Amino acid sequence: MPLRAAILDDYQNVALQFADWSSLKDSVETTVFDKPFASQAEAVRALQDFEIVCAMRERTPFPPEVLTALPKLKLLLTSGMRNAAFDLEAAKERGITVCGTGGVGNATAGLAIGLMLELTRKIGFENARMHAGELWQTTMGRDVEGMTLGVVGLGKLGTKVATIAKALGMNVIAWSQNLTPEACAAAGVTYATKDELFATADIVTVHVILSKRTRGLITRDDLARMKPTSYLVNTARGPIVDEAALLDALQRKAIAGAGLDTFSVEPLPLDHPLRRLDNVVLTPHLGYVTENNYRKYYGDMVEDIAAWLKGAPVRVMG
């Protein structure tokens, strides 16, 4: 009897198209779940009979209590080589192999820049008005050229965003907990302290990894330092920013607006107050959601399963 593999959170129903799963057909039977689970209990009930689970990023968490409740689970996969929603130690204790995948390019960089342009030029807003039959323009755009971009986290993704921003004529400053002036100079940007960055940037964009050190990294005090004309863009992870403090700043118009692709709770609840604010641009965690990335993710998952079946797992995490 073949093993059962669950492909989770395939919102666009593309997993079976973007990789050759037929190579596993004699050994593995796949089932696609295209909707998010409503609760942890629902996830446990749905996955009871699966030996293999293919997860998409942190959409479905696997803390110790979930892993314990899935006694048949032997192989847990994630897109990418990092997943803050997986408890790797608990998986190891239960004999569950955890593997990841590669990725392609820096897809989130384009989305971050897109959110900046939407905030400053209202492209989507005016597009919606045109399609709704409104007569003509109503907004007044702001030029990003000459603005100062504050990059929180100057890794591969933050550096890519900085490079694009410089091409648009922006001045770029950067800060993170371990960033040095020398590293900034090597990337062609200016080092700033955390206080300086939040006080002077016209747009702050977040590009650090969620960890114990970065959870709540951007505080109420940081947001209070921002200019009333400035914007915050977060395409990293929601919990990096104090969401209650950000909501308060946006409601009071203490800052001009925010472009948010990530949230503390995902999917973002339908009654969440962020959905009702006209100075916020919201996208449903699209940063890594591109055809090229998905083809790599699912292709590597097929390879991961095949290697594990042979007793020689690849891209093992933890």
N, C-alpha and C positions, 0 to 999 in steps of 0.2 A: 504494500500500500504506500502511495507517495506521501511525503511529508506535506504539511499544509503551510503556506506562506501568506501572510496578510500584508497587503500594501495599503498603508494608512494615509488618510488626508490627501488623496489625489483629487483635489478640488476641480481640476480641469479635465479629469478622466483621460490623461495622456500617458500614464505609466506603461501600459501594455503596447502603446504605439512607439514610444521613444527608446525601447530596448528590445533585444531579441530574447524574450523569455522562453521561446520554443526550445531553446537548447537545454532547458531544465525539465521539459515536459514529462520525461520518464521517471523523474525523481521528486518533482515538486508540483503541487497543485496551488495555483494562485487565486486569491480573492481580493478584490479591490474595494476599499471603503472610501467613498468620495465626499463624505460629510464629516465634520468634526464630531467627536463624541460629546454628548451633553454633560457628562460627568465622568469622574474616575471609575465609579461603579459600573457605568455603561460600558466603558472601555474594557474592564475586566470581564464582564459577561460576554462581550463580543469576541474576545480573543482567547477564550478558555481552551479551544481545541487546536491552536496553532503552535507549531514548533518553531516557526520563523516569523519574525515581524520586521517589516521595512518601514521605517518612520521617516517623515519629512521634517527635518530640523526639530524645533521644540514644540511642534503643534500638539503632539500627544506626549505628556510627561510619563516617565518610567521611574518613579521613586521606589524605595524598598518595598512599600506595602503593595504596590502593583506587581512588582516582580515576584513577590512571595505568593501572590494570588494566581499566578500563571505557571503552574507546575510543569506544563509541557514545553514551555519556552526554552529553546536551546541556542538560538541565534538571533541577535538583535542588531539591526542595521540602522544607520542614520546617514542622511545626506551630509556631506562635509566630514571633517575630521575632528569636530568639536560639538558637543551637545550638552548644554547646561541643564537640560531636563532629564538626563540619564544619570542614575546613580551607579557609577562604574564599579565601586567597591561592592555594593550589594549584588550586582550582576556576577561579579567574580566569585563571591561567596556561594552563589547558587549554581555555579558551573555554567553560566550563560556567556557565550562568546559575543563580544560586541565589536563590530567592524564599521568603518566609515567609507567615504568615497572621496574622490577628487572633486574639483570644481573648475569652472572656466572663467577666466578674466576677473573683472571687478564690476559686476553688473550693478551693484548698489550705488556706485559712484554716479552713474547716469541718473538714477532716481533722485539722489540727493540734490544734484544740480537742477533737475526738473522741478523739484519742490521749491527750490530757491526762486526759480524763474516764475513759477505760478504765484508765489507770494508777492513778488515784486511787479509782475506784468499782468496778472489775472487772466491768463490765457484760457484756462478751462471755464472760468466764470463767464467771460465774454462769449466763448463758444456756446455755452448753454443758453445764453440770452439770444444769440443769433438763431439757434435752432428752435427756440420758443417763439420766434416771430417778433422779438423786440426790434424797435426801429434802428438804433445805432448805438454808438459807444457811450459808456457812462463812467468808466474808471480812468484814473490818472496813474500811469505806471511810474516806477522808480528805476533808475539806471543802476545795474549792479557794477558797471564800470566805475572805478573810483571808490567803491565801498570796501570796507575791511571785513574779511572773512576770518572768523576765529575757529580753528580746527582743534577739537578736543580728541587727541589720539592721532599720531602721525605714523601709523603703520602703513601697510601696503595700500589699504583702501583710503585712509586719510591723505596719503601722499598723492594718490590719483585724483582725488577731489581738489586738492590744492593746485595741482598742475592744470586742471581744467579751469579753475577759478582764475589763475594767473593769465591764462589765455583770454579770458573774458575781461581782463583789465582790473581785476580785484587785487587789493593788497592782502596778503595772507600772513596771519600770525598763528602760532600753535602752542598748545600746552597739553601735557598729560603727566601722570604721577612720576614716570621715569624718563621723560623727555629731557634732552640736554640742548643747550644752545648750539653745540657742535652738530648734533643730528639735524637740527633745524637748518643750519647753514648748508649742510650737505643736500638737503631737499629744496633749497632755494627759498625758504620762508624765514620769518622772524620769530624768535623765541619770545614768549610772554609768560608772566606768572599767571596763575589762575585768576586772580583778582583783576589783573590788567586785561586779560582776554575778555572777560565778561563785561567789563566796564567800557571797553573801546570798540568791540566788534559790532558791526551792523548786522551781521548774520553769524550765529554760532551753529556749527554742525558737529554732531557727535559721532565718533568712529572708534570707540574703545569696545573691548570685549566685555560682556557681562561676567562678573566674578564676584567673590566676596569683597574684593577691594573696590570694585566699581559700582556695586549696588548702592543707589542713593548718592552717587558721586556728585551729581549736580543738585545742589541744595536750594532751599528757599533764599538763603543769603546770596547765592550766586545769581539767581534770577532777579533778585532785587537790585543787583549792580547793573543790570542791562539797561540800555537806553530805552525810552518809551517808543523810539522809532525802530527798534531792532527786532530781529526774528530769531527763533530757535528752530533748528531742523534736527530731527532724530530719526535716523534710519538704522540705528544700532540695535538696542533693546530698550523696551519701555522702562523697566525698573532702574535703569541708570539715572533717570531723572526723577526727582520728587514730583510725582504726577499730581498730587493734591496741590502742591505749591504752584505748579505750572498752570493748572486749571484756574486757580485763584488769580494769578497774574494776567491770564488771558481774559477772564471775566471782568476784571477791573481795568482792562486796556493799559496795564502797566508796561506791557511790551506790545509791539505792533501786531504780532501774530506768530503762528508756529506751523511748520510742516511736519506731520507725524506719520511715519509708516509702521511704528511699533508701539505697543501699549503694555501696561502692566497686566491686563487680562485680555487674552485673545481667544476667539474673535471678540472684538470690541462689542460689549452689550448694546442692544438696540436703544436702550434708554439712557445710555451714557451721556452726561452733559457736554462732552466734547463734540458730539454730533450736532449740537444745537448752536454752536458758536460760528459766527460769520467771519472771524479772523483766524480760522484754522483750516488748513488743507489736510485732508485725511486720505490715506491710502491703506489697503488691507494687507500690510506686510508683503509688499511686492519686490523688495530689494533684490532678492536672489532668484525671483521667478521669471526666468527667461528660457527660451527653447534650448539654447546651447547648454545652459547649466543643467536643465532637466535631463537632457540626453546623456550628459556625463554622469549625473547622479544615478539614474536608473541603469545605465550600462554598467557602471561599476558595481551596483548592487547585484546584478546577475553574475558578474565575475566573483563577487564576495561569496555568494551562495555556492557557486560551482567549486570554488577553492575549499570552502568549509566542508562540503560533501566529500571531497577527496582527503580530508584530514589535514590540510595545509592552509589554514585561513590566512587571508591577506588583509592589510590595512587594519590590523587589530588595534583597538583602543584600550587604554588602561593597563 
